[in-house]
Amino acid sequence: MSKRILLVDDEPDILLSLKTILSRAGYRVGTAASVQEAMDAVHRDLPDVVVLDIVMQGPKDGVELLKRIKRDYPHMQVIMLSGKGNIQVAVETMKLGAFDYLEKPVTADNLLVKIKNAIELVQTKQELTLLRQRAEEHRLIGSSEAVRRLRELIERAAPTDSCVLITGEHGTGKEVVAWEIHRLSRRSSKAFIEVNCAAIPKDLIESELFGHEKGAFTGATSSKPGKFELAHNGTIFLDEVADMSAEAQAKILRILQEKRFTRVGGTRMVEVDVRIIAATNRDLKKEIAEGRFREDLYYRLNVVPIHVPPLRDRTEDIPDLAKHFAEQLIHHGWPKKSFSQKALEAMCEYRWPGNVRELKNLVERLMILVPSDVIDEGDVREALGAEAVRLSELDERLNELPLREARKRFERAFIANRLAEFNWNISRTAEALGIERSHLHRKIKELGIQTARSADDAQAEED
């Protein structure tokens, strides 16, 4: 989307001239001929850059408008228009927060350069703000011994540029660990680019990672930079790295060795400075033995190995995690709710095969479905449903049941736990169980396995 510029001047000829220049350059341009009209336009349109004349007719001039804009919209960039007689005033406005100033008469080249520089500053500030927000949302929560050891590893690895390989089950928080490493690194002010290798079709993953040139394949109507170019000077996070094609693996190995690559369909070498953090829930040594993953790439990525423990191995962190997820939702405007002690204890009793992701989904479900301000034990157990039965508890009850009933209960709890472990992804669960998807669907229906799932879970089923 083209950037929006607001021009403020009480001389119609100047407004028309500047608007013509900027419109031809592709900007969306608004105009205002008075301070009040300009302030109304600022509130209404939220322009990216305001070009503002210092001397305006009326009780208030451009300096007064600058002060109001910087008070109400401190990140909005303002370029002052100055006549020869008020250059010193223009310089003084920069102390009040103006980005720069232009001396009349304004040339097209000078105007376009100043606008471009101001917009780049706006974009940089927006990216940094977004980066800080995302980093805050991806904090490592917990005070268990397992989390303490994890933090120590992160703090040791972060200041270096070494590759990191993060392993762990589905939903344990491997992305959070990657974010923490980036946040504590010297690259923290630069881009953090995430790539879910499992979600990209195998015939498109090279294009996504390395970009492509126009005409490289059907549908490539223009050149496009890849994720590695976008991550230049920053960090790239390759999630589910075991799902990459052999060709993509070979290119990543080359990047690690030479720090450069070519786009798909291109011949020009593109040089990048990128830190690679990879993650997988698979056993890469097994993948190597079965010929699906390059051994040389494994050793290049596995410079700093970090294993994220499953939630069942750090249950003491569950209350802090549940409260954190609830506070995030409240911060985004959800009704304020809290958990009773019994509710938190009920959460700690559950096995959590879907790990932290499953806990996050449960908290969201409870925040939606529970009408009262306090979420209690009964709410938690009802939301978890039959999946709240731990296999260890089930084992103790099986001796009291007839064979058919015992087998049915075990099968139901076992399949429910595996489904939750794979975040209700039917294909992956069926593969793990060694059965067809259609067979698993029949089992779910036959055994009456039902639970309320979040939108994320439902979507994950078909990913």
Summary of the structure (lengths in Angstrom):
residues: 463
radius of gyration: 28.4
end to end distance: 29.5
largest distance: 98.5
contacts: 1435
relative contact order: 0.07
helix: 54%
strand: 13%
